[in-house]
Amino acid sequence: MDESCDCGHESRTTSHTVNECSLRAFTGSVHDIHQAREEAVKWIEELDVVTL
């Protein structure tokens, strides 16, 4: 299985996806995600990542 991110990064980790990915990074804070703020919920709903 190819573990690289389609943004070109060598691996698609949760940290990369949330913080660094040029295609998917969340622009708010981790606190926003933990508090399930509206913008965080919307970001999660629209995220095009399949988890195993």
PDB file with SEQRES, HELIX, SHEET and CRYST1 records, atoms N, CA, C and O in Angstrom:
SEQRES   1 A   52  MET ASP GLU SER CYS ASP CYS GLY HIS GLU SER ARG THR          
SEQRES   2 A   52  THR SER HIS THR VAL ASN GLU CYS SER LEU ARG ALA PHE          
SEQRES   3 A   52  THR GLY SER VAL HIS ASP ILE HIS GLN ALA ARG GLU GLU          
SEQRES   4 A   52  ALA VAL LYS TRP ILE GLU GLU LEU ASP VAL VAL THR LEU          
HELIX    1 AA1 THR A   14  SER A   15  1                                   2    
HELIX    2 AA2 HIS A   16  GLU A   20  3                                   5    
HELIX    3 AA3 VAL A   30  HIS A   34  1                                   5    
HELIX    4 AA4 GLU A   38  GLU A   46  1                                   9    
CRYST1    1.000    1.000    1.000  90.00  90.00  90.00 P 1           1          
ATOM      1  N   MET A   1       0.844  -1.173   0.000  1.00  0.00           N  
ATOM      2  CA  MET A   1       0.000   0.000   0.000  1.00  0.00           C  
ATOM      3  C   MET A   1       0.898   1.248   0.000  1.00  0.00           C  
ATOM      4  O   MET A   1       1.861   1.317   0.763  1.00  0.00           O  
ATOM      5  N   ASP A   2       0.590   2.213  -0.837  1.00  0.00           N  
ATOM      6  CA  ASP A   2       1.329   3.461  -0.923  1.00  0.00           C  
ATOM      7  C   ASP A   2       0.908   4.359   0.238  1.00  0.00           C  
ATOM      8  O   ASP A   2      -0.262   4.727   0.353  1.00  0.00           O  
ATOM      9  N   GLU A   3       1.859   4.707   1.091  1.00  0.00           N  
ATOM     10  CA  GLU A   3       1.549   5.536   2.253  1.00  0.00           C  
ATOM     11  C   GLU A   3       1.850   7.008   2.031  1.00  0.00           C  
ATOM     12  O   GLU A   3       1.741   7.810   2.959  1.00  0.00           O  
ATOM     13  N   SER A   4       2.231   7.377   0.802  1.00  0.00           N  
ATOM     14  CA  SER A   4       2.522   8.781   0.545  1.00  0.00           C  
ATOM     15  C   SER A   4       1.223   9.565   0.385  1.00  0.00           C  
ATOM     16  O   SER A   4       0.173   9.017   0.047  1.00  0.00           O  
ATOM     17  N   CYS A   5       1.332  10.837   0.633  1.00  0.00           N  
ATOM     18  CA  CYS A   5       0.180  11.728   0.495  1.00  0.00           C  
ATOM     19  C   CYS A   5       0.142  12.251  -0.937  1.00  0.00           C  
ATOM     20  O   CYS A   5       1.190  12.463  -1.547  1.00  0.00           O  
ATOM     21  N   ASP A   6      -1.030  12.455  -1.465  1.00  0.00           N  
ATOM     22  CA  ASP A   6      -1.120  12.947  -2.840  1.00  0.00           C  
ATOM     23  C   ASP A   6      -0.703  14.408  -2.982  1.00  0.00           C  
ATOM     24  O   ASP A   6      -0.715  14.941  -4.092  1.00  0.00           O  
ATOM     25  N   CYS A   7      -0.336  15.063  -1.889  1.00  0.00           N  
ATOM     26  CA  CYS A   7       0.235  16.411  -1.971  1.00  0.00           C  
ATOM     27  C   CYS A   7       1.730  16.341  -2.274  1.00  0.00           C  
ATOM     28  O   CYS A   7       2.363  17.355  -2.567  1.00  0.00           O  
ATOM     29  N   GLY A   8       2.292  15.114  -2.200  1.00  0.00           N  
ATOM     30  CA  GLY A   8       3.706  14.925  -2.475  1.00  0.00           C  
ATOM     31  C   GLY A   8       4.533  14.575  -1.246  1.00  0.00           C  
ATOM     32  O   GLY A   8       5.697  14.199  -1.381  1.00  0.00           O  
ATOM     33  N   HIS A   9       3.964  14.687  -0.058  1.00  0.00           N  
ATOM     34  CA  HIS A   9       4.678  14.346   1.174  1.00  0.00           C  
ATOM     35  C   HIS A   9       4.908  12.844   1.220  1.00  0.00           C  
ATOM     36  O   HIS A   9       4.099  12.076   0.699  1.00  0.00           O  
ATOM     37  N   GLU A  10       5.997  12.422   1.834  1.00  0.00           N  
ATOM     38  CA  GLU A  10       6.368  11.005   1.839  1.00  0.00           C  
ATOM     39  C   GLU A  10       5.422  10.098   2.618  1.00  0.00           C  
ATOM     40  O   GLU A  10       5.341   8.906   2.323  1.00  0.00           O  
ATOM     41  N   SER A  11       4.709  10.629   3.596  1.00  0.00           N  
ATOM     42  CA  SER A  11       3.765   9.791   4.328  1.00  0.00           C  
ATOM     43  C   SER A  11       2.528  10.587   4.722  1.00  0.00           C  
ATOM     44  O   SER A  11       2.601  11.791   4.967  1.00  0.00           O  
ATOM     45  N   ARG A  12       1.412   9.910   4.777  1.00  0.00           N  
ATOM     46  CA  ARG A  12       0.142  10.549   5.144  1.00  0.00           C  
ATOM     47  C   ARG A  12      -0.192  10.152   6.575  1.00  0.00           C  
ATOM     48  O   ARG A  12      -0.899   9.175   6.822  1.00  0.00           O  
ATOM     49  N   THR A  13       0.329  10.921   7.495  1.00  0.00           N  
ATOM     50  CA  THR A  13       0.048  10.688   8.909  1.00  0.00           C  
ATOM     51  C   THR A  13      -1.045  11.664   9.348  1.00  0.00           C  
ATOM     52  O   THR A  13      -1.353  12.627   8.647  1.00  0.00           O  
ATOM     53  N   THR A  14      -1.614  11.402  10.498  1.00  0.00           N  
ATOM     54  CA  THR A  14      -2.619  12.312  11.033  1.00  0.00           C  
ATOM     55  C   THR A  14      -2.010  13.691  11.242  1.00  0.00           C  
ATOM     56  O   THR A  14      -2.618  14.704  10.895  1.00  0.00           O  
ATOM     57  N   SER A  15      -0.814  13.727  11.807  1.00  0.00           N  
ATOM     58  CA  SER A  15      -0.145  15.001  12.042  1.00  0.00           C  
ATOM     59  C   SER A  15       0.070  15.758  10.738  1.00  0.00           C  
ATOM     60  O   SER A  15      -0.188  16.960  10.665  1.00  0.00           O  
ATOM     61  N   HIS A  16       0.536  15.068   9.722  1.00  0.00           N  
ATOM     62  CA  HIS A  16       0.745  15.709   8.422  1.00  0.00           C  
ATOM     63  C   HIS A  16      -0.577  16.244   7.866  1.00  0.00           C  
ATOM     64  O   HIS A  16      -0.647  17.389   7.419  1.00  0.00           O  
ATOM     65  N   THR A  17      -1.610  15.426   7.894  1.00  0.00           N  
ATOM     66  CA  THR A  17      -2.905  15.825   7.341  1.00  0.00           C  
ATOM     67  C   THR A  17      -3.469  17.046   8.047  1.00  0.00           C  
ATOM     68  O   THR A  17      -3.966  17.964   7.393  1.00  0.00           O  
ATOM     69  N   VAL A  18      -3.400  17.070   9.364  1.00  0.00           N  
ATOM     70  CA  VAL A  18      -3.988  18.165  10.139  1.00  0.00           C  
ATOM     71  C   VAL A  18      -3.149  19.442  10.072  1.00  0.00           C  
ATOM     72  O   VAL A  18      -3.695  20.541   9.970  1.00  0.00           O  
ATOM     73  N   ASN A  19      -1.829  19.296  10.128  1.00  0.00           N  
ATOM     74  CA  ASN A  19      -0.964  20.457  10.313  1.00  0.00           C  
ATOM     75  C   ASN A  19      -0.202  20.942   9.083  1.00  0.00           C  
ATOM     76  O   ASN A  19       0.075  22.136   8.964  1.00  0.00           O  
ATOM     77  N   GLU A  20       0.144  20.034   8.162  1.00  0.00           N  
ATOM     78  CA  GLU A  20       1.093  20.390   7.114  1.00  0.00           C  
ATOM     79  C   GLU A  20       0.578  20.260   5.688  1.00  0.00           C  
ATOM     80  O   GLU A  20       1.060  20.956   4.794  1.00  0.00           O  
ATOM     81  N   CYS A  21      -0.367  19.403   5.467  1.00  0.00           N  
ATOM     82  CA  CYS A  21      -0.779  19.056   4.105  1.00  0.00           C  
ATOM     83  C   CYS A  21      -1.273  20.287   3.336  1.00  0.00           C  
ATOM     84  O   CYS A  21      -2.152  21.017   3.795  1.00  0.00           O  
ATOM     85  N   SER A  22      -0.691  20.493   2.169  1.00  0.00           N  
ATOM     86  CA  SER A  22      -1.096  21.648   1.367  1.00  0.00           C  
ATOM     87  C   SER A  22      -2.508  21.477   0.795  1.00  0.00           C  
ATOM     88  O   SER A  22      -3.111  22.446   0.336  1.00  0.00           O  
ATOM     89  N   LEU A  23      -3.028  20.264   0.821  1.00  0.00           N  
ATOM     90  CA  LEU A  23      -4.374  19.999   0.300  1.00  0.00           C  
ATOM     91  C   LEU A  23      -5.438  19.900   1.388  1.00  0.00           C  
ATOM     92  O   LEU A  23      -6.612  20.161   1.124  1.00  0.00           O  
ATOM     93  N   ARG A  24      -5.045  19.527   2.612  1.00  0.00           N  
ATOM     94  CA  ARG A  24      -6.042  19.204   3.629  1.00  0.00           C  
ATOM     95  C   ARG A  24      -5.850  19.831   5.002  1.00  0.00           C  
ATOM     96  O   ARG A  24      -6.717  19.657   5.859  1.00  0.00           O  
ATOM     97  N   ALA A  25      -4.777  20.539   5.254  1.00  0.00           N  
ATOM     98  CA  ALA A  25      -4.493  21.037   6.598  1.00  0.00           C  
ATOM     99  C   ALA A  25      -5.640  21.881   7.150  1.00  0.00           C  
ATOM    100  O   ALA A  25      -6.284  22.636   6.422  1.00  0.00           O  
ATOM    101  N   PHE A  26      -5.875  21.736   8.440  1.00  0.00           N  
ATOM    102  CA  PHE A  26      -6.899  22.514   9.120  1.00  0.00           C  
ATOM    103  C   PHE A  26      -6.307  23.873   9.464  1.00  0.00           C  
ATOM    104  O   PHE A  26      -5.210  23.947  10.017  1.00  0.00           O  
ATOM    105  N   THR A  27      -7.011  24.937   9.147  1.00  0.00           N  
ATOM    106  CA  THR A  27      -6.485  26.276   9.381  1.00  0.00           C  
ATOM    107  C   THR A  27      -6.776  26.804  10.785  1.00  0.00           C  
ATOM    108  O   THR A  27      -6.237  27.833  11.194  1.00  0.00           O  
ATOM    109  N   GLY A  28      -7.614  26.108  11.504  1.00  0.00           N  
ATOM    110  CA  GLY A  28      -7.888  26.499  12.888  1.00  0.00           C  
ATOM    111  C   GLY A  28      -6.877  25.857  13.822  1.00  0.00           C  
ATOM    112  O   GLY A  28      -5.820  25.396  13.392  1.00  0.00           O  
ATOM    113  N   SER A  29      -7.210  25.831  15.090  1.00  0.00           N  
ATOM    114  CA  SER A  29      -6.309  25.264  16.093  1.00  0.00           C  
ATOM    115  C   SER A  29      -6.752  23.850  16.493  1.00  0.00           C  
ATOM    116  O   SER A  29      -7.881  23.432  16.235  1.00  0.00           O  
ATOM    117  N   VAL A  30      -5.834  23.140  17.124  1.00  0.00           N  
ATOM    118  CA  VAL A  30      -6.164  21.815  17.657  1.00  0.00           C  
ATOM    119  C   VAL A  30      -7.271  21.960  18.702  1.00  0.00           C  
ATOM    120  O   VAL A  30      -8.132  21.089  18.830  1.00  0.00           O  
ATOM    121  N   HIS A  31      -7.240  23.042  19.430  1.00  0.00           N  
ATOM    122  CA  HIS A  31      -8.297  23.313  20.420  1.00  0.00           C  
ATOM    123  C   HIS A  31      -9.671  23.372  19.736  1.00  0.00           C  
ATOM    124  O   HIS A  31     -10.658  22.869  20.272  1.00  0.00           O  
ATOM    125  N   ASP A  32      -9.725  23.987  18.557  1.00  0.00           N  
ATOM    126  CA  ASP A  32     -10.984  24.054  17.808  1.00  0.00           C  
ATOM    127  C   ASP A  32     -11.494  22.645  17.487  1.00  0.00           C  
ATOM    128  O   ASP A  32     -12.692  22.375  17.569  1.00  0.00           O  
ATOM    129  N   ILE A  33     -10.581  21.765  17.127  1.00  0.00           N  
ATOM    130  CA  ILE A  33     -10.964  20.378  16.822  1.00  0.00           C  
ATOM    131  C   ILE A  33     -11.463  19.693  18.091  1.00  0.00           C  
ATOM    132  O   ILE A  33     -12.505  19.037  18.075  1.00  0.00           O  
ATOM    133  N   HIS A  34     -10.726  19.841  19.181  1.00  0.00           N  
ATOM    134  CA  HIS A  34     -11.113  19.201  20.453  1.00  0.00           C  
ATOM    135  C   HIS A  34     -12.448  19.716  20.979  1.00  0.00           C  
ATOM    136  O   HIS A  34     -13.196  18.979  21.621  1.00  0.00           O  
ATOM    137  N   GLN A  35     -12.743  20.980  20.704  1.00  0.00           N  
ATOM    138  CA  GLN A  35     -14.007  21.569  21.148  1.00  0.00           C  
ATOM    139  C   GLN A  35     -15.136  21.347  20.136  1.00  0.00           C  
ATOM    140  O   GLN A  35     -16.270  21.770  20.358  1.00  0.00           O  
ATOM    141  N   ALA A  36     -14.815  20.682  19.030  1.00  0.00           N  
ATOM    142  CA  ALA A  36     -15.788  20.408  17.965  1.00  0.00           C  
ATOM    143  C   ALA A  36     -16.478  21.690  17.509  1.00  0.00           C  
ATOM    144  O   ALA A  36     -17.696  21.733  17.335  1.00  0.00           O  
ATOM    145  N   ARG A  37     -15.683  22.718  17.322  1.00  0.00           N  
ATOM    146  CA  ARG A  37     -16.230  23.979  16.826  1.00  0.00           C  
ATOM    147  C   ARG A  37     -16.736  23.788  15.398  1.00  0.00           C  
ATOM    148  O   ARG A  37     -16.286  22.894  14.682  1.00  0.00           O  
ATOM    149  N   GLU A  38     -17.657  24.623  15.006  1.00  0.00           N  
ATOM    150  CA  GLU A  38     -18.335  24.468  13.717  1.00  0.00           C  
ATOM    151  C   GLU A  38     -17.361  24.313  12.552  1.00  0.00           C  
ATOM    152  O   GLU A  38     -17.555  23.439  11.707  1.00  0.00           O  
ATOM    153  N   GLU A  39     -16.328  25.133  12.488  1.00  0.00           N  
ATOM    154  CA  GLU A  39     -15.377  25.050  11.378  1.00  0.00           C  
ATOM    155  C   GLU A  39     -14.583  23.739  11.399  1.00  0.00           C  
ATOM    156  O   GLU A  39     -14.207  23.226  10.345  1.00  0.00           O  
ATOM    157  N   ALA A  40     -14.330  23.200  12.584  1.00  0.00           N  
ATOM    158  CA  ALA A  40     -13.623  21.930  12.696  1.00  0.00           C  
ATOM    159  C   ALA A  40     -14.512  20.778  12.233  1.00  0.00           C  
ATOM    160  O   ALA A  40     -14.051  19.888  11.517  1.00  0.00           O  
ATOM    161  N   VAL A  41     -15.755  20.790  12.629  1.00  0.00           N  
ATOM    162  CA  VAL A  41     -16.697  19.746  12.218  1.00  0.00           C  
ATOM    163  C   VAL A  41     -16.872  19.770  10.699  1.00  0.00           C  
ATOM    164  O   VAL A  41     -16.889  18.721  10.056  1.00  0.00           O  
ATOM    165  N   LYS A  42     -17.000  20.951  10.140  1.00  0.00           N  
ATOM    166  CA  LYS A  42     -17.139  21.076   8.685  1.00  0.00           C  
ATOM    167  C   LYS A  42     -15.902  20.525   7.980  1.00  0.00           C  
ATOM    168  O   LYS A  42     -16.027  19.806   6.989  1.00  0.00           O  
ATOM    169  N   TRP A  43     -14.711  20.854   8.479  1.00  0.00           N  
ATOM    170  CA  TRP A  43     -13.456  20.355   7.904  1.00  0.00           C  
ATOM    171  C   TRP A  43     -13.423  18.822   7.943  1.00  0.00           C  
ATOM    172  O   TRP A  43     -13.065  18.187   6.950  1.00  0.00           O  
ATOM    173  N   ILE A  44     -13.787  18.236   9.062  1.00  0.00           N  
ATOM    174  CA  ILE A  44     -13.792  16.778   9.197  1.00  0.00           C  
ATOM    175  C   ILE A  44     -14.792  16.154   8.229  1.00  0.00           C  
ATOM    176  O   ILE A  44     -14.485  15.156   7.577  1.00  0.00           O  
ATOM    177  N   GLU A  45     -15.978  16.733   8.132  1.00  0.00           N  
ATOM    178  CA  GLU A  45     -17.009  16.197   7.236  1.00  0.00           C  
ATOM    179  C   GLU A  45     -16.571  16.233   5.769  1.00  0.00           C  
ATOM    180  O   GLU A  45     -16.928  15.351   4.987  1.00  0.00           O  
ATOM    181  N   GLU A  46     -15.808  17.244   5.410  1.00  0.00           N  
ATOM    182  CA  GLU A  46     -15.386  17.404   4.022  1.00  0.00           C  
ATOM    183  C   GLU A  46     -14.044  16.746   3.714  1.00  0.00           C  
ATOM    184  O   GLU A  46     -13.622  16.728   2.558  1.00  0.00           O  
ATOM    185  N   LEU A  47     -13.376  16.213   4.710  1.00  0.00           N  
ATOM    186  CA  LEU A  47     -12.074  15.588   4.531  1.00  0.00           C  
ATOM    187  C   LEU A  47     -12.204  14.347   3.670  1.00  0.00           C  
ATOM    188  O   LEU A  47     -13.060  13.498   3.921  1.00  0.00           O  
ATOM    189  N   ASP A  48     -11.364  14.238   2.664  1.00  0.00           N  
ATOM    190  CA  ASP A  48     -11.446  13.118   1.721  1.00  0.00           C  
ATOM    191  C   ASP A  48     -10.400  12.047   2.039  1.00  0.00           C  
ATOM    192  O   ASP A  48      -9.638  11.632   1.166  1.00  0.00           O  
ATOM    193  N   VAL A  49     -10.373  11.609   3.290  1.00  0.00           N  
ATOM    194  CA  VAL A  49      -9.398  10.629   3.742  1.00  0.00           C  
ATOM    195  C   VAL A  49     -10.128   9.358   4.175  1.00  0.00           C  
ATOM    196  O   VAL A  49     -11.116   9.409   4.908  1.00  0.00           O  
ATOM    197  N   VAL A  50      -9.626   8.236   3.711  1.00  0.00           N  
ATOM    198  CA  VAL A  50     -10.181   6.941   4.098  1.00  0.00           C  
ATOM    199  C   VAL A  50      -9.319   6.382   5.213  1.00  0.00           C  
ATOM    200  O   VAL A  50      -8.098   6.313   5.075  1.00  0.00           O  
ATOM    201  N   THR A  51      -9.936   5.984   6.314  1.00  0.00           N  
ATOM    202  CA  THR A  51      -9.201   5.384   7.424  1.00  0.00           C  
ATOM    203  C   THR A  51      -9.416   3.887   7.427  1.00  0.00           C  
ATOM    204  O   THR A  51     -10.461   3.386   7.014  1.00  0.00           O  
ATOM    205  N   LEU A  52      -8.422   3.200   7.894  1.00  0.00           N  
ATOM    206  CA  LEU A  52      -8.512   1.737   7.969  1.00  0.00           C  
ATOM    207  C   LEU A  52      -8.588   1.278   9.391  1.00  0.00           C  
ATOM    208  O   LEU A  52      -8.668   0.077   9.648  1.00  0.00           O  
TER     209      LEU A  52                                                      
END                                                                             
